Each structure stands twice: as structure tokens, then as C-alpha cells.
Amino acid sequence: MFDYRNNLKRILNQTAGDDKSLRNGLAAIKMILGMANDGAAPEATVKTRDTAVKVDAKQVNLLLTGLADLISTPGDPGAKNTALSAIHRLTFTPNIGASYGKSLSQLEQAIQASSTTKDVINKKIFEQAMQPKEKPVRDYRKGKRYTVIRLLSGCDLINGNNQRVYTLKESQIHSLNLKSGDIVEAVPEENNPNYEATILRVVGFRQLAATEVDKISTFKYAVVQGRTGHLSVSRNIKGQKLRIRGKSVLLPIDSSQFQEGNVQLVDGSIVDLAWYDGDVRLKKNPADAIQLRWIYQVDQPKSKPAVKKKKVKAVQDEVAITKLDMDLHYSRVGIAIGDNQNEAMLEGIVNRYHGIPIPIDAFQGKKKVMENQIKDLDIVILVTAFAAHDSTWNIREFASKYNVKFAVSSSKGYQAFERALYRAAKGLPAYEGNQTIKYKTE
């Protein structure tokens, strides 16, 4: 008799609690239980309504193996191919198609729809970071010794006279995790015209004087967010904000900043950033000083088809409303209101400018609660018509403490809130008052 016990254990151990995983696991278990009858491997006997049919047990085993792998790693191409191939072979077995055709068809559709998620991508990144480094194959060639001077991307190799001899690309040194002062052995690269030299081994380290090297800061595993043409970075995969000199920065980014290869950035890409601490441009325009150092090669999740959502009445006619020249680039926008008054309309305004609305209860008087609500925001808009007096002071205090952009809307109206959002995003005065502020439109 076909021994199906190990396959069932494997499926049960790797079945998650979400609906898709449970459906896939249930379909696989039903099939194997239906096929487990008297018979000898490599064939199992399946009883249909009218007759008994011999089924190739090898294909059943391949199907279960592929399903188990898909439950563990959604969207895995190898697992999908294994499971689909087994289903096709089982479908063409006499009488199986008639008895189990519908179930097999549903299972095939579920397998084809399985796609890589952002959680899987992040899991791969962490697994790659935690994997022990493989020992490099020993290269017995002899090279000259040079000192590494790290650049924003790649590095320079200098000789004993402090003269630059070679410049290496980031792709050559990224896995070596080199830093300024490392002493390496390198040889000229003759076989590959794209590279000047090849590092054979790291042989030591010497402390360089501060005047010999520029200090570099990095922001690793940053998450790219937005849509094509409007991509930006504000946080890494741990949720930590990108901060330059203590201030949170929203960094516009595009693939043209990456010098190696034709790599396209999309929403969800993972990158490393680097900048010189002494660059004077960091104060006024950090985007000019920060360089894209590395793009991690991971499979991106398939984009889901757009689902039309019911629009809020207050912004249904937004096409007819003049739109301000503003793009929030998925900034987290706190809306300080009370008891959810007009919340849907205000959230609709934030969404219109590609922001992420986060309601804040402005009637909540506890300072610690208010501080926790504000510290991770990029922008906070206070609607004074709905806020308690004590909360107003707390919001202003914590916005200043955590460098959160802040503005005040004196009324609950659409235009007043929209203009407050514009002032906060552009760094204009928090209060409009009687002063003349020019609001640019698209």
C-alpha cells in the first residue's frame, strides 16, 4: 500500500493559518486520502463510482511535495512547476479527470495564483544576512599589497606612497564588507575589461588618520516605496527612520542613481544608502549628497490588480477641485482630531496626495499616549476646532521634539485642511493667519 503518512505530516507541519494555506493543505490531504487504498507502489488504487483506477504514486508524492513547499514559501517557482506538472499527469489518468477534475482544476488555479509576498522578501533578506559566510576558495596567486579607502560606492586601493592605483566597483567588494584601512592583496584584472583589479585576500588593517579619509555613514536595508516616477525612501525593513543630522528625511530615489547594471527599482525594493558626513549639501538638500550604494536582488511580489473602492462623498468630485502641487511620497500623516469627526473626509485628502493617514485622538489628554502616537510620524496636522486645549500644547511639543513637520488647520473644511497639509509638507509657517501664502497648483 502507498505510504502517505510522512507526506501528510510534512503538509500539516508547514500549513499556516491563513485561508490560502488552509485551502491548499486541505485539497492535498483530501486527494492523498482518496488515493490511499489497497495497492502497491509505485501505483495506488483509487476507487471511482464505477471502477478502480491505477494511479502513479510518484506523481502523488510530487504533488504533495510541491504543495508543502508552496505553503512554506508562497510563489516559489520550482514548487509551482513540480505541483502543476503532477496535476497535469494525474488529470490525464483514465477516469481520474471525471471523478476529481473539478478539485484538481481548483487546486491548479490556487497554485498558479500563489505569489511572493513582502513578508517572504523580508524573510529572504534576513536569511541572507544571517547565513554564515562561505569560506572563499583559496587563491594562491601573489599580489601587491594596498590600503583600502572606502567610497560611497566601491573603493580606492592606494599604495605605500598614498597614490591611488586602482578603483574597484561595489559589486567586487560588497560581500567582503571592506572598510577604510583594510590592507588587501590585489592583482590587475586582464581578463575582464570592466574591472581594474581583483582582490585576492584581506591581510591586515591599519588605522588611518582622520585627515586621510572622509567619514561615511550608511543606511542599510532601506525600503523603496511609491509608484514609478515617484519612488522614495524614509524607513528600513526594521521600521527605523532615515535620519540625517537628527532630522527625518524623505529621500526621492530612482534607478539611474545606481551605477552598476540596469536594475529597475519598484515599490518594495531593498537598497543600501551611503553619504559623506562632511558633505555640506546634507544641510540644505540631503538628496544631492546621499548615494544609492547597493540594490539587493530579490524577487518582487506581483502587483495585485487595482480594486475600485467606494470613494468618500466629500472627495467624489475631486477631479473638479483644483489640486495643489504636492506629493507626500507615502509619508505617515497624523490627523489630530477628536471622536473621529470628519475623519473619512480628511483621510481622503491625505490619500489624494499619496500620503498614509493616521488618526490621532486630540481629546486624549495623557501625554505619554500622545507622545507614542506622534514620535513615528512624518507630518502631523492639528484641527483646532476638534482638539482639547491641553492636547494642543502636547502635540506641538512632541512634534518639535521628534522633528515631525507640523501645521494647524483652524477649521474642519476641506480647503483649510488641504492648505495646512501643504504648509507642513513644504516647511511653511504652521499657522496661516493674516499672512499671504502662495499655494502652488498643478
C-alpha positions in Angstrom: 0.0 0.0 0.0 1.2 3.5 -0.8 2.7 5.0 2.4 1.3 8.5 2.6 2.0 9.2 6.3 5.2 11.2 6.0 3.7 13.4 3.3 0.7 14.2 5.5 3.0 15.1 8.4 5.0 17.4 6.2 1.9 19.2 4.9 0.4 19.7 8.4 3.7 21.0 9.8 4.0 23.6 7.1 0.4 24.8 6.8 0.0 28.3 8.0 -3.2 29.8 9.5 -4.3 31.9 6.5 -7.1 30.9 4.2 -5.0 30.1 1.2 -2.6 27.8 3.1 -5.5 26.0 4.7 -7.3 25.5 1.4 -4.2 24.2 -0.3 -3.4 21.9 2.6 -7.0 20.6 2.7 -7.1 19.9 -1.0 -3.8 17.9 -0.8 -4.9 15.9 2.2 -8.2 15.0 0.6 -6.5 13.8 -2.6 -4.0 11.6 -0.8 -6.6 10.1 1.4 -8.8 9.4 -1.6 -5.8 7.7 -3.4 -4.6 5.7 -0.4 -6.3 2.4 -0.9 -5.1 -1.2 -1.4 -2.3 -1.3 -4.0 1.4 -1.5 -4.3 3.9 1.3 -5.0 4.7 2.8 -7.4 0.9 2.7 -8.1 -2.0 3.4 -5.8 -5.6 2.3 -6.3 -8.3 4.9 -6.5 -11.9 3.9 -6.4 -14.2 6.0 -8.6 -18.0 5.5 -8.8 -17.8 2.7 -11.4 -14.4 1.2 -11.3 -10.9 1.2 -9.6 -8.1 3.1 -11.4 -4.4 2.7 -11.0 -2.6 6.0 -10.2 1.1 6.7 -10.4 2.1 7.2 -6.7 5.2 9.0 -7.8 3.1 11.9 -9.2 1.0 12.0 -6.0 4.2 12.3 -4.0 5.5 15.1 -6.3 2.2 16.9 -5.9 2.3 16.8 -2.1 6.0 17.8 -2.0 5.3 20.8 -4.3 2.2 21.9 -2.2 4.2 21.6 1.1 7.0 23.8 -0.4 4.4 26.3 -1.6 2.8 26.6 1.8 6.2 27.2 3.3 7.4 29.6 0.6 4.5 31.2 -1.3 5.2 31.8 -5.0 8.3 29.6 -5.2 8.7 28.9 -9.0 10.2 25.4 -8.5 7.5 24.2 -6.2 4.8 25.6 -8.6 6.2 23.8 -11.5 6.5 20.5 -9.6 2.9 20.6 -8.3 1.4 21.7 -11.7 3.3 19.0 -13.6 2.0 16.4 -11.2 -1.6 17.7 -11.6 -1.4 17.6 -15.3 -0.3 14.0 -15.3 -3.0 12.9 -12.8 -5.7 14.7 -14.8 -4.9 12.6 -17.9 -5.2 9.3 -16.0 -8.3 7.5 -17.1 -11.4 8.2 -15.0 -9.4 10.5 -12.6 -10.3 13.6 -14.7 -14.0 12.7 -14.5 -14.0 12.0 -10.7 -11.5 14.6 -9.5 -11.4 17.0 -12.3 -13.1 19.9 -10.5 -10.9 19.6 -7.4 -7.8 19.3 -9.5 -8.8 22.4 -11.5 -9.4 24.4 -8.4 -6.1 23.3 -6.9 -4.3 24.2 -10.2 -5.8 27.7 -10.1 -4.7 28.2 -6.5 -1.2 27.1 -7.3 -0.9 29.5 -10.3 -2.2 32.4 -8.1 0.4 31.8 -5.4 2.7 34.7 -5.4 5.7 36.0 -3.5 4.7 38.4 -0.7 6.7 41.2 1.0 7.0 39.1 4.1 8.7 36.4 2.1 11.1 39.0 0.6 11.9 40.4 4.1 12.4 36.8 5.3 14.9 36.2 2.4 16.8 39.3 3.3 17.2 38.3 6.9 18.1 34.8 6.0 20.8 36.1 3.7 22.1 38.4 6.4 22.2 35.5 9.0 23.7 32.9 6.8 27.3 32.1 7.7 29.7 33.4 5.2 31.2 30.7 3.0 34.9 30.4 3.1 36.3 31.7 -0.2 38.2 29.4 -2.4 41.9 29.8 -1.7 43.7 31.7 -4.4 47.4 31.0 -4.3 48.3 33.9 -6.6 50.6 36.5 -5.2 49.6 40.2 -5.4 50.8 43.5 -4.2 49.5 45.0 -1.0 47.3 48.1 -1.0 45.3 50.0 1.6 41.5 50.4 1.1 39.9 53.8 1.0 36.1 53.3 1.1 34.0 55.4 -1.3 30.2 55.9 -1.3 30.2 53.1 -3.9 33.2 50.9 -4.3 36.7 51.8 -3.0 40.1 53.0 -4.0 43.3 51.0 -3.5 46.3 53.1 -2.6 50.0 52.1 -2.4 52.7 52.9 0.2 53.1 56.4 -1.2 49.4 57.2 -0.7 48.8 57.2 -4.5 45.6 55.7 -5.9 46.4 52.7 -8.1 43.0 51.1 -8.7 39.3 51.9 -8.2 37.0 48.9 -7.6 33.3 48.7 -8.0 30.7 48.0 -5.3 29.9 44.6 -6.8 33.5 43.5 -6.3 33.7 44.4 -2.6 30.1 44.4 -1.2 30.3 40.8 0.1 33.8 41.5 1.6 32.4 44.2 3.9 35.6 46.2 3.4 36.3 49.4 5.4 38.9 52.2 5.1 42.2 51.0 6.5 41.9 47.3 5.4 45.1 46.0 3.8 44.5 43.7 0.8 46.4 41.8 -1.8 45.2 42.5 -5.3 46.3 41.8 -8.9 45.5 43.7 -12.1 42.4 42.3 -14.0 43.4 41.4 -17.5 40.5 39.1 -18.5 37.7 41.4 -17.6 37.8 45.0 -19.1 35.0 46.1 -16.7 37.3 45.8 -13.7 40.7 47.3 -13.0 41.8 44.8 -10.4 40.8 41.8 -8.3 41.2 41.4 -4.6 42.8 38.1 -3.6 42.6 38.4 0.2 42.4 40.7 3.2 45.7 40.5 5.1 45.5 43.2 7.7 44.3 46.6 8.9 45.9 49.9 9.8 44.3 52.9 11.5 44.1 55.8 9.1 44.4 59.4 10.3 41.2 61.5 10.2 42.7 63.7 7.5 43.4 60.7 5.2 39.8 59.5 4.8 36.3 61.0 4.8 33.9 59.5 7.3 30.9 57.7 5.7 27.5 56.9 7.2 25.2 54.2 5.8 21.5 53.3 6.0 21.2 49.6 5.3 18.2 47.6 4.1 16.1 50.7 3.2 12.6 50.0 1.7 11.7 51.8 -1.5 8.0 53.0 -1.5 5.8 54.7 -4.1 4.9 54.3 -7.7 7.0 54.6 -10.9 8.5 58.0 -11.2 7.6 58.9 -7.6 9.8 56.4 -5.5 11.2 57.4 -2.2 12.9 56.0 0.9 12.0 57.0 4.5 12.5 53.8 6.6 14.3 50.5 6.6 12.9 47.0 7.0 13.0 47.3 10.7 10.8 50.5 10.6 13.7 52.8 11.6 13.5 56.3 10.0 16.2 57.7 7.7 17.7 60.5 9.8 20.4 63.0 8.7 21.9 65.1 11.5 19.0 64.1 13.7 16.2 65.1 11.3 14.0 62.6 9.4 14.4 62.7 5.7 12.2 61.6 2.8 14.6 60.7 0.0 13.4 60.7 -3.6 15.2 57.9 -5.4 15.5 56.3 -8.9 17.5 53.5 -10.5 19.6 56.0 -12.5 21.5 56.7 -9.3 22.8 53.1 -9.3 25.9 52.9 -11.5 26.2 49.2 -11.9 23.9 47.3 -14.3 20.4 48.1 -15.5 18.4 47.4 -12.3 14.9 48.8 -12.1 13.6 50.0 -8.7 10.0 49.3 -7.8 7.8 49.6 -4.7 9.2 47.2 -2.2 12.8 47.1 -3.4 15.5 46.8 -0.7 18.6 49.1 -1.0 21.6 50.4 0.9 22.4 54.2 1.0 25.6 56.0 1.9 26.8 59.6 2.3 29.9 61.5 3.5 29.2 63.0 6.9 31.1 66.2 6.0 29.1 66.9 2.8 27.8 70.5 3.1 24.8 69.6 0.9 23.3 67.5 3.8 22.1 70.6 5.5 20.0 72.1 2.6 19.4 69.3 0.2 20.3 65.8 1.5 19.1 64.1 -1.7 22.1 65.6 -3.6 24.6 64.1 -1.0 23.1 60.6 -0.5 24.1 58.0 -3.0 22.4 54.6 -3.7 25.2 52.1 -2.9 23.5 48.7 -3.5 20.3 47.2 -4.7 19.5 43.7 -3.3 18.5 41.2 -5.9 15.2 39.7 -4.6 12.1 38.6 -6.3 9.4 41.3 -6.1 5.8 40.4 -5.2 3.4 40.5 -8.2 1.3 43.6 -8.2 -2.4 42.9 -7.5 -5.0 44.2 -9.9 -6.4 47.5 -8.8 -9.7 47.2 -6.9 -12.1 50.0 -7.2 -13.1 51.3 -3.8 -16.1 53.3 -2.8 -14.9 56.9 -2.6 -15.9 59.2 0.2 -18.7 61.6 -0.7 -16.7 64.6 0.2 -14.0 63.9 -2.3 -16.0 62.2 -5.1 -15.8 65.3 -7.2 -12.0 65.8 -6.6 -11.4 66.0 -10.4 -13.3 69.2 -10.4 -11.3 70.6 -7.4 -8.0 72.3 -8.1 -5.2 70.1 -6.9 -2.2 71.6 -5.1 1.3 70.9 -6.3 2.2 68.4 -3.6 3.2 64.8 -3.4 3.6 63.3 0.1 5.5 60.2 -1.2 3.8 57.9 1.3 4.6 60.0 4.4 2.8 59.0 7.6 0.4 61.9 8.3 -1.1 62.2 11.7 -4.6 63.8 11.7 -5.2 65.2 15.2 -9.0 65.3 15.6 -11.4 64.1 18.3 -14.0 61.3 18.3 -13.4 60.6 14.6 -15.2 63.7 13.5 -14.9 64.3 9.7 -12.1 61.6 9.8 -13.2 60.0 6.4 -13.0 63.3 4.6 -9.6 64.3 6.0 -8.2 60.8 5.3 -9.4 61.2 1.7 -7.4 64.4 1.3 -4.2 62.7 2.6 -4.8 59.7 0.3 -5.3 62.1 -2.7 -1.7 63.4 -2.2 -0.3 59.8 -1.8 0.1 60.0 2.0 -0.7 57.5 4.7 -3.4 58.9 7.1 -3.2 58.0 10.8 -5.9 59.4 13.1 -4.9 60.8 16.5 -7.5 61.4 19.2 -6.9 65.0 20.1 -9.2 64.7 23.1 -6.8 62.2 24.7 -5.1 64.2 27.4 -2.4 61.7 28.6 1.0 63.0 27.5 2.6 59.5 27.2 -0.1 58.2 24.9 0.1 61.3 22.8 3.9 61.0 22.6 3.7 57.4 21.4 1.2 58.4 18.7 3.4 61.2 17.3 7.0 60.0 17.5 6.9 57.8 14.4 5.0 60.2 12.2 6.4 62.4 9.4 3.7 65.0 9.4 1.0 66.0 12.0 -1.9 68.3 11.2 -3.8 69.7 14.2 -7.5 70.5 13.6 -8.0 73.1 16.4 -11.8 73.0 16.1 -11.8 69.5 17.4 -8.8 69.5 19.8 -8.7 69.9 23.6 -6.6 72.8 24.9 -4.1 70.6 26.8 -3.7 68.2 23.8 -2.9 71.2 21.5 0.2 72.0 23.6 1.2 68.4 23.8 1.0 67.9 20.1 3.2 71.0 19.4 5.7 69.9 22.0 6.1 66.3 20.7 6.2 67.4 17.0 9.1 69.7 17.9 10.8 67.0 20.0 10.8 64.4 17.2 11.3 66.7 14.2 7.8 66.0 12.9 6.5 68.5 10.4 3.6 70.4 11.9 0.8 72.7 10.8 -2.6 73.8 12.1 -6.0 73.8 10.4 -8.3 76.2 12.1 -11.5 74.6 10.7 -12.8 71.3 9.6 -13.2 72.4 6.0 -11.7 70.7 3.0 -9.6 73.7 1.8 -8.4 74.6 5.3 -7.0 71.2 6.0 -5.6 70.8 2.5 -3.7 74.1 2.8 -2.4 73.1 6.3 -1.1 69.8 4.8 0.6 71.8 2.0 2.3 74.2 4.6 3.6 71.2 6.6 4.9 69.3 3.6 6.7 72.4 2.2 8.1 73.7 5.5 6.0 76.8 5.5 4.5 78.5 8.6 2.3 76.3 10.7 -0.4 78.9 11.0 -1.9 80.7 8.0 -3.2 83.7 10.0 -3.4 87.0 8.0 -0.2 86.4 6.1 -0.2 85.9 2.4 1.0 82.3 1.5 1.1 81.3 -2.2 -0.3 77.8 -2.7 1.0 76.4 -6.0 -1.3 74.2 -8.0 -0.6 71.5 -10.6 
